[in-house]
Amino acid sequence: MTPAAGLGSVRLWLVVVGAAVGSYVLRVSFITLFGRVDEVPPRVKTTLSLVPPAVLAALVVPELVLADGALALTLGNDRLIAGAVAAVVAWRTEDMLPTVVVGMAVLYALALVP
């Protein structure tokens, strides 16, 4: 093994440890901050309540609307159709299990159609 190869793995571990420490410090700072405050301000509560849906949308939407790196907003996009059906099921039932089951069933059914 060359010295340069060993240096690369050390850098990788430094990045991993740095990210872990940074994540830990960020989480502890919120716990410490909210532990000292008697009540979280309503504006902060509202903002924090919007974080999970925003993160979920950021993870899911690109998988639904992109095909091979290009925007695919057509009826030929099976993922988009299955996602739309799953969104309707989620809206009507407000339950995660039927949403996932129906969305996956529609996706597999569309994959079988030539």
Phi and psi in radians as a Rosetta constraint file:
Dihedral C 1 N 2 CA 2 C 2 CIRCULARHARMONIC -1.428 0.35
Dihedral N 2 CA 2 C 2 N 3 CIRCULARHARMONIC 2.727 0.35
Dihedral C 2 N 3 CA 3 C 3 CIRCULARHARMONIC -1.050 0.35
Dihedral N 3 CA 3 C 3 N 4 CIRCULARHARMONIC -0.577 0.35
Dihedral C 3 N 4 CA 4 C 4 CIRCULARHARMONIC -1.165 0.35
Dihedral N 4 CA 4 C 4 N 5 CIRCULARHARMONIC -0.637 0.35
Dihedral C 4 N 5 CA 5 C 5 CIRCULARHARMONIC -1.158 0.35
Dihedral N 5 CA 5 C 5 N 6 CIRCULARHARMONIC -0.680 0.35
Dihedral C 5 N 6 CA 6 C 6 CIRCULARHARMONIC -1.160 0.35
Dihedral N 6 CA 6 C 6 N 7 CIRCULARHARMONIC -0.611 0.35
Dihedral C 6 N 7 CA 7 C 7 CIRCULARHARMONIC -1.152 0.35
Dihedral N 7 CA 7 C 7 N 8 CIRCULARHARMONIC -0.622 0.35
Dihedral C 7 N 8 CA 8 C 8 CIRCULARHARMONIC -1.122 0.35
Dihedral N 8 CA 8 C 8 N 9 CIRCULARHARMONIC -0.717 0.35
Dihedral C 8 N 9 CA 9 C 9 CIRCULARHARMONIC -1.237 0.35
Dihedral N 9 CA 9 C 9 N 10 CIRCULARHARMONIC -0.575 0.35
Dihedral C 9 N 10 CA 10 C 10 CIRCULARHARMONIC -1.141 0.35
Dihedral N 10 CA 10 C 10 N 11 CIRCULARHARMONIC -0.737 0.35
Dihedral C 10 N 11 CA 11 C 11 CIRCULARHARMONIC -1.081 0.35
Dihedral N 11 CA 11 C 11 N 12 CIRCULARHARMONIC -0.741 0.35
Dihedral C 11 N 12 CA 12 C 12 CIRCULARHARMONIC -1.037 0.35
Dihedral N 12 CA 12 C 12 N 13 CIRCULARHARMONIC -0.813 0.35
Dihedral C 12 N 13 CA 13 C 13 CIRCULARHARMONIC -1.155 0.35
Dihedral N 13 CA 13 C 13 N 14 CIRCULARHARMONIC -0.613 0.35
Dihedral C 13 N 14 CA 14 C 14 CIRCULARHARMONIC -1.120 0.35
Dihedral N 14 CA 14 C 14 N 15 CIRCULARHARMONIC -0.678 0.35
Dihedral C 14 N 15 CA 15 C 15 CIRCULARHARMONIC -1.148 0.35
Dihedral N 15 CA 15 C 15 N 16 CIRCULARHARMONIC -0.771 0.35
Dihedral C 15 N 16 CA 16 C 16 CIRCULARHARMONIC -1.086 0.35
Dihedral N 16 CA 16 C 16 N 17 CIRCULARHARMONIC -0.831 0.35
Dihedral C 16 N 17 CA 17 C 17 CIRCULARHARMONIC -1.141 0.35
Dihedral N 17 CA 17 C 17 N 18 CIRCULARHARMONIC -0.719 0.35
Dihedral C 17 N 18 CA 18 C 18 CIRCULARHARMONIC -1.081 0.35
Dihedral N 18 CA 18 C 18 N 19 CIRCULARHARMONIC -0.736 0.35
Dihedral C 18 N 19 CA 19 C 19 CIRCULARHARMONIC -1.142 0.35
Dihedral N 19 CA 19 C 19 N 20 CIRCULARHARMONIC -0.707 0.35
Dihedral C 19 N 20 CA 20 C 20 CIRCULARHARMONIC -1.124 0.35
Dihedral N 20 CA 20 C 20 N 21 CIRCULARHARMONIC -0.790 0.35
Dihedral C 20 N 21 CA 21 C 21 CIRCULARHARMONIC -1.125 0.35
Dihedral N 21 CA 21 C 21 N 22 CIRCULARHARMONIC -0.751 0.35
Dihedral C 21 N 22 CA 22 C 22 CIRCULARHARMONIC -1.075 0.35
Dihedral N 22 CA 22 C 22 N 23 CIRCULARHARMONIC -0.754 0.35
Dihedral C 22 N 23 CA 23 C 23 CIRCULARHARMONIC -1.114 0.35
Dihedral N 23 CA 23 C 23 N 24 CIRCULARHARMONIC -0.746 0.35
Dihedral C 23 N 24 CA 24 C 24 CIRCULARHARMONIC -1.103 0.35
Dihedral N 24 CA 24 C 24 N 25 CIRCULARHARMONIC -0.797 0.35
Dihedral C 24 N 25 CA 25 C 25 CIRCULARHARMONIC -1.092 0.35
Dihedral N 25 CA 25 C 25 N 26 CIRCULARHARMONIC -0.727 0.35
Dihedral C 25 N 26 CA 26 C 26 CIRCULARHARMONIC -1.083 0.35
Dihedral N 26 CA 26 C 26 N 27 CIRCULARHARMONIC -0.782 0.35
Dihedral C 26 N 27 CA 27 C 27 CIRCULARHARMONIC -1.162 0.35
Dihedral N 27 CA 27 C 27 N 28 CIRCULARHARMONIC -0.765 0.35
Dihedral C 27 N 28 CA 28 C 28 CIRCULARHARMONIC -1.125 0.35
Dihedral N 28 CA 28 C 28 N 29 CIRCULARHARMONIC -0.618 0.35
Dihedral C 28 N 29 CA 29 C 29 CIRCULARHARMONIC -1.110 0.35
Dihedral N 29 CA 29 C 29 N 30 CIRCULARHARMONIC -0.697 0.35
Dihedral C 29 N 30 CA 30 C 30 CIRCULARHARMONIC -1.173 0.35
Dihedral N 30 CA 30 C 30 N 31 CIRCULARHARMONIC -0.720 0.35
Dihedral C 30 N 31 CA 31 C 31 CIRCULARHARMONIC -1.106 0.35
Dihedral N 31 CA 31 C 31 N 32 CIRCULARHARMONIC -0.763 0.35
Dihedral C 31 N 32 CA 32 C 32 CIRCULARHARMONIC -1.143 0.35
Dihedral N 32 CA 32 C 32 N 33 CIRCULARHARMONIC -0.776 0.35
Dihedral C 32 N 33 CA 33 C 33 CIRCULARHARMONIC -1.071 0.35
Dihedral N 33 CA 33 C 33 N 34 CIRCULARHARMONIC -0.868 0.35
Dihedral C 33 N 34 CA 34 C 34 CIRCULARHARMONIC -1.304 0.35
Dihedral N 34 CA 34 C 34 N 35 CIRCULARHARMONIC -0.321 0.35
Dihedral C 34 N 35 CA 35 C 35 CIRCULARHARMONIC -1.273 0.35
Dihedral N 35 CA 35 C 35 N 36 CIRCULARHARMONIC -0.459 0.35
Dihedral C 35 N 36 CA 36 C 36 CIRCULARHARMONIC -1.564 0.35
Dihedral N 36 CA 36 C 36 N 37 CIRCULARHARMONIC -0.345 0.35
Dihedral C 36 N 37 CA 37 C 37 CIRCULARHARMONIC -1.610 0.35
Dihedral N 37 CA 37 C 37 N 38 CIRCULARHARMONIC 2.320 0.35
Dihedral C 37 N 38 CA 38 C 38 CIRCULARHARMONIC -1.159 0.35
Dihedral N 38 CA 38 C 38 N 39 CIRCULARHARMONIC -0.725 0.35
Dihedral C 38 N 39 CA 39 C 39 CIRCULARHARMONIC -2.463 0.35
Dihedral N 39 CA 39 C 39 N 40 CIRCULARHARMONIC 2.371 0.35
Dihedral C 39 N 40 CA 40 C 40 CIRCULARHARMONIC -1.283 0.35
Dihedral N 40 CA 40 C 40 N 41 CIRCULARHARMONIC 2.293 0.35
Dihedral C 40 N 41 CA 41 C 41 CIRCULARHARMONIC -1.034 0.35
Dihedral N 41 CA 41 C 41 N 42 CIRCULARHARMONIC 2.507 0.35
Dihedral C 41 N 42 CA 42 C 42 CIRCULARHARMONIC -0.999 0.35
Dihedral N 42 CA 42 C 42 N 43 CIRCULARHARMONIC -0.628 0.35
Dihedral C 42 N 43 CA 43 C 43 CIRCULARHARMONIC -1.129 0.35
Dihedral N 43 CA 43 C 43 N 44 CIRCULARHARMONIC -0.669 0.35
Dihedral C 43 N 44 CA 44 C 44 CIRCULARHARMONIC -1.200 0.35
Dihedral N 44 CA 44 C 44 N 45 CIRCULARHARMONIC -0.729 0.35
Dihedral C 44 N 45 CA 45 C 45 CIRCULARHARMONIC -1.033 0.35
Dihedral N 45 CA 45 C 45 N 46 CIRCULARHARMONIC -0.784 0.35
Dihedral C 45 N 46 CA 46 C 46 CIRCULARHARMONIC -1.091 0.35
Dihedral N 46 CA 46 C 46 N 47 CIRCULARHARMONIC -0.775 0.35
Dihedral C 46 N 47 CA 47 C 47 CIRCULARHARMONIC -1.115 0.35
Dihedral N 47 CA 47 C 47 N 48 CIRCULARHARMONIC -0.785 0.35
Dihedral C 47 N 48 CA 48 C 48 CIRCULARHARMONIC -1.164 0.35
Dihedral N 48 CA 48 C 48 N 49 CIRCULARHARMONIC -0.518 0.35
Dihedral C 48 N 49 CA 49 C 49 CIRCULARHARMONIC -1.234 0.35
Dihedral N 49 CA 49 C 49 N 50 CIRCULARHARMONIC -0.331 0.35
Dihedral C 49 N 50 CA 50 C 50 CIRCULARHARMONIC -1.535 0.35
Dihedral N 50 CA 50 C 50 N 51 CIRCULARHARMONIC -0.174 0.35
Dihedral C 50 N 51 CA 51 C 51 CIRCULARHARMONIC -1.162 0.35
Dihedral N 51 CA 51 C 51 N 52 CIRCULARHARMONIC -0.870 0.35
Dihedral C 51 N 52 CA 52 C 52 CIRCULARHARMONIC -1.029 0.35
Dihedral N 52 CA 52 C 52 N 53 CIRCULARHARMONIC -0.808 0.35
Dihedral C 52 N 53 CA 53 C 53 CIRCULARHARMONIC -1.099 0.35
Dihedral N 53 CA 53 C 53 N 54 CIRCULARHARMONIC -0.615 0.35
Dihedral C 53 N 54 CA 54 C 54 CIRCULARHARMONIC -1.161 0.35
Dihedral N 54 CA 54 C 54 N 55 CIRCULARHARMONIC -0.724 0.35
Dihedral C 54 N 55 CA 55 C 55 CIRCULARHARMONIC -1.170 0.35
Dihedral N 55 CA 55 C 55 N 56 CIRCULARHARMONIC -0.760 0.35
Dihedral C 55 N 56 CA 56 C 56 CIRCULARHARMONIC -1.062 0.35
Dihedral N 56 CA 56 C 56 N 57 CIRCULARHARMONIC -0.774 0.35
Dihedral C 56 N 57 CA 57 C 57 CIRCULARHARMONIC -1.099 0.35
Dihedral N 57 CA 57 C 57 N 58 CIRCULARHARMONIC -0.692 0.35
Dihedral C 57 N 58 CA 58 C 58 CIRCULARHARMONIC -1.139 0.35
Dihedral N 58 CA 58 C 58 N 59 CIRCULARHARMONIC -0.515 0.35
Dihedral C 58 N 59 CA 59 C 59 CIRCULARHARMONIC -1.441 0.35
Dihedral N 59 CA 59 C 59 N 60 CIRCULARHARMONIC -0.652 0.35
Dihedral C 59 N 60 CA 60 C 60 CIRCULARHARMONIC -1.539 0.35
Dihedral N 60 CA 60 C 60 N 61 CIRCULARHARMONIC -0.786 0.35
Dihedral C 60 N 61 CA 61 C 61 CIRCULARHARMONIC -1.001 0.35
Dihedral N 61 CA 61 C 61 N 62 CIRCULARHARMONIC -0.781 0.35
Dihedral C 61 N 62 CA 62 C 62 CIRCULARHARMONIC -1.031 0.35
Dihedral N 62 CA 62 C 62 N 63 CIRCULARHARMONIC -0.610 0.35
Dihedral C 62 N 63 CA 63 C 63 CIRCULARHARMONIC -1.199 0.35
Dihedral N 63 CA 63 C 63 N 64 CIRCULARHARMONIC -0.461 0.35
Dihedral C 63 N 64 CA 64 C 64 CIRCULARHARMONIC -1.487 0.35
Dihedral N 64 CA 64 C 64 N 65 CIRCULARHARMONIC -0.658 0.35
Dihedral C 64 N 65 CA 65 C 65 CIRCULARHARMONIC -1.780 0.35
Dihedral N 65 CA 65 C 65 N 66 CIRCULARHARMONIC -0.150 0.35
Dihedral C 65 N 66 CA 66 C 66 CIRCULARHARMONIC -1.919 0.35
Dihedral N 66 CA 66 C 66 N 67 CIRCULARHARMONIC 2.368 0.35
Dihedral C 66 N 67 CA 67 C 67 CIRCULARHARMONIC -2.304 0.35
Dihedral N 67 CA 67 C 67 N 68 CIRCULARHARMONIC 2.104 0.35
Dihedral C 67 N 68 CA 68 C 68 CIRCULARHARMONIC 0.974 0.35
Dihedral N 68 CA 68 C 68 N 69 CIRCULARHARMONIC 0.632 0.35
Dihedral C 68 N 69 CA 69 C 69 CIRCULARHARMONIC 1.397 0.35
Dihedral N 69 CA 69 C 69 N 70 CIRCULARHARMONIC 0.053 0.35
Dihedral C 69 N 70 CA 70 C 70 CIRCULARHARMONIC -2.071 0.35
Dihedral N 70 CA 70 C 70 N 71 CIRCULARHARMONIC 2.644 0.35
Dihedral C 70 N 71 CA 71 C 71 CIRCULARHARMONIC -1.143 0.35
Dihedral N 71 CA 71 C 71 N 72 CIRCULARHARMONIC 2.217 0.35
Dihedral C 71 N 72 CA 72 C 72 CIRCULARHARMONIC -2.261 0.35
Dihedral N 72 CA 72 C 72 N 73 CIRCULARHARMONIC 1.436 0.35
Dihedral C 72 N 73 CA 73 C 73 CIRCULARHARMONIC -1.781 0.35
Dihedral N 73 CA 73 C 73 N 74 CIRCULARHARMONIC 1.030 0.35
Dihedral C 73 N 74 CA 74 C 74 CIRCULARHARMONIC -2.201 0.35
Dihedral N 74 CA 74 C 74 N 75 CIRCULARHARMONIC 2.940 0.35
Dihedral C 74 N 75 CA 75 C 75 CIRCULARHARMONIC -1.259 0.35
Dihedral N 75 CA 75 C 75 N 76 CIRCULARHARMONIC -0.158 0.35
Dihedral C 75 N 76 CA 76 C 76 CIRCULARHARMONIC -1.445 0.35
Dihedral N 76 CA 76 C 76 N 77 CIRCULARHARMONIC -0.094 0.35
Dihedral C 76 N 77 CA 77 C 77 CIRCULARHARMONIC -1.579 0.35
Dihedral N 77 CA 77 C 77 N 78 CIRCULARHARMONIC 1.709 0.35
Dihedral C 77 N 78 CA 78 C 78 CIRCULARHARMONIC -1.062 0.35
Dihedral N 78 CA 78 C 78 N 79 CIRCULARHARMONIC -0.667 0.35
Dihedral C 78 N 79 CA 79 C 79 CIRCULARHARMONIC -1.128 0.35
Dihedral N 79 CA 79 C 79 N 80 CIRCULARHARMONIC -0.687 0.35
Dihedral C 79 N 80 CA 80 C 80 CIRCULARHARMONIC -1.130 0.35
Dihedral N 80 CA 80 C 80 N 81 CIRCULARHARMONIC -0.762 0.35
Dihedral C 80 N 81 CA 81 C 81 CIRCULARHARMONIC -1.132 0.35
Dihedral N 81 CA 81 C 81 N 82 CIRCULARHARMONIC -0.811 0.35
Dihedral C 81 N 82 CA 82 C 82 CIRCULARHARMONIC -1.098 0.35
Dihedral N 82 CA 82 C 82 N 83 CIRCULARHARMONIC -0.672 0.35
Dihedral C 82 N 83 CA 83 C 83 CIRCULARHARMONIC -1.147 0.35
Dihedral N 83 CA 83 C 83 N 84 CIRCULARHARMONIC -0.676 0.35
Dihedral C 83 N 84 CA 84 C 84 CIRCULARHARMONIC -1.158 0.35
Dihedral N 84 CA 84 C 84 N 85 CIRCULARHARMONIC -0.742 0.35
Dihedral C 84 N 85 CA 85 C 85 CIRCULARHARMONIC -1.115 0.35
Dihedral N 85 CA 85 C 85 N 86 CIRCULARHARMONIC -0.753 0.35
Dihedral C 85 N 86 CA 86 C 86 CIRCULARHARMONIC -1.093 0.35
Dihedral N 86 CA 86 C 86 N 87 CIRCULARHARMONIC -0.652 0.35
Dihedral C 86 N 87 CA 87 C 87 CIRCULARHARMONIC -1.117 0.35
Dihedral N 87 CA 87 C 87 N 88 CIRCULARHARMONIC -0.694 0.35
Dihedral C 87 N 88 CA 88 C 88 CIRCULARHARMONIC -1.143 0.35
Dihedral N 88 CA 88 C 88 N 89 CIRCULARHARMONIC -0.749 0.35
Dihedral C 88 N 89 CA 89 C 89 CIRCULARHARMONIC -1.084 0.35
Dihedral N 89 CA 89 C 89 N 90 CIRCULARHARMONIC -0.743 0.35
Dihedral C 89 N 90 CA 90 C 90 CIRCULARHARMONIC -1.095 0.35
Dihedral N 90 CA 90 C 90 N 91 CIRCULARHARMONIC -0.710 0.35
Dihedral C 90 N 91 CA 91 C 91 CIRCULARHARMONIC -1.151 0.35
Dihedral N 91 CA 91 C 91 N 92 CIRCULARHARMONIC -0.727 0.35
Dihedral C 91 N 92 CA 92 C 92 CIRCULARHARMONIC -1.346 0.35
Dihedral N 92 CA 92 C 92 N 93 CIRCULARHARMONIC -0.709 0.35
Dihedral C 92 N 93 CA 93 C 93 CIRCULARHARMONIC -1.687 0.35
Dihedral N 93 CA 93 C 93 N 94 CIRCULARHARMONIC -0.457 0.35
Dihedral C 93 N 94 CA 94 C 94 CIRCULARHARMONIC 0.928 0.35
Dihedral N 94 CA 94 C 94 N 95 CIRCULARHARMONIC 0.647 0.35
Dihedral C 94 N 95 CA 95 C 95 CIRCULARHARMONIC -2.335 0.35
Dihedral N 95 CA 95 C 95 N 96 CIRCULARHARMONIC 2.306 0.35
Dihedral C 95 N 96 CA 96 C 96 CIRCULARHARMONIC -1.241 0.35
Dihedral N 96 CA 96 C 96 N 97 CIRCULARHARMONIC -0.710 0.35
Dihedral C 96 N 97 CA 97 C 97 CIRCULARHARMONIC -1.072 0.35
Dihedral N 97 CA 97 C 97 N 98 CIRCULARHARMONIC -0.908 0.35
Dihedral C 97 N 98 CA 98 C 98 CIRCULARHARMONIC -1.083 0.35
Dihedral N 98 CA 98 C 98 N 99 CIRCULARHARMONIC -0.578 0.35
Dihedral C 98 N 99 CA 99 C 99 CIRCULARHARMONIC -1.072 0.35
Dihedral N 99 CA 99 C 99 N 100 CIRCULARHARMONIC -0.840 0.35
Dihedral C 99 N 100 CA 100 C 100 CIRCULARHARMONIC -1.185 0.35
Dihedral N 100 CA 100 C 100 N 101 CIRCULARHARMONIC -0.765 0.35
Dihedral C 100 N 101 CA 101 C 101 CIRCULARHARMONIC -1.108 0.35
Dihedral N 101 CA 101 C 101 N 102 CIRCULARHARMONIC -0.835 0.35
Dihedral C 101 N 102 CA 102 C 102 CIRCULARHARMONIC -1.159 0.35
Dihedral N 102 CA 102 C 102 N 103 CIRCULARHARMONIC -0.759 0.35
Dihedral C 102 N 103 CA 103 C 103 CIRCULARHARMONIC -1.048 0.35
Dihedral N 103 CA 103 C 103 N 104 CIRCULARHARMONIC -0.772 0.35
Dihedral C 103 N 104 CA 104 C 104 CIRCULARHARMONIC -1.221 0.35
Dihedral N 104 CA 104 C 104 N 105 CIRCULARHARMONIC -0.660 0.35
Dihedral C 104 N 105 CA 105 C 105 CIRCULARHARMONIC -1.094 0.35
Dihedral N 105 CA 105 C 105 N 106 CIRCULARHARMONIC -0.752 0.35
Dihedral C 105 N 106 CA 106 C 106 CIRCULARHARMONIC -1.130 0.35
Dihedral N 106 CA 106 C 106 N 107 CIRCULARHARMONIC -0.734 0.35
Dihedral C 106 N 107 CA 107 C 107 CIRCULARHARMONIC -1.079 0.35
Dihedral N 107 CA 107 C 107 N 108 CIRCULARHARMONIC -0.800 0.35
Dihedral C 107 N 108 CA 108 C 108 CIRCULARHARMONIC -1.165 0.35
Dihedral N 108 CA 108 C 108 N 109 CIRCULARHARMONIC -0.683 0.35
Dihedral C 108 N 109 CA 109 C 109 CIRCULARHARMONIC -1.097 0.35
Dihedral N 109 CA 109 C 109 N 110 CIRCULARHARMONIC -0.740 0.35
Dihedral C 109 N 110 CA 110 C 110 CIRCULARHARMONIC -1.171 0.35
Dihedral N 110 CA 110 C 110 N 111 CIRCULARHARMONIC -0.537 0.35
Dihedral C 110 N 111 CA 111 C 111 CIRCULARHARMONIC -1.220 0.35
Dihedral N 111 CA 111 C 111 N 112 CIRCULARHARMONIC -0.470 0.35
Dihedral C 111 N 112 CA 112 C 112 CIRCULARHARMONIC -1.395 0.35
Dihedral N 112 CA 112 C 112 N 113 CIRCULARHARMONIC -0.405 0.35
Dihedral C 112 N 113 CA 113 C 113 CIRCULARHARMONIC -1.357 0.35
Dihedral N 113 CA 113 C 113 N 114 CIRCULARHARMONIC 2.233 0.35
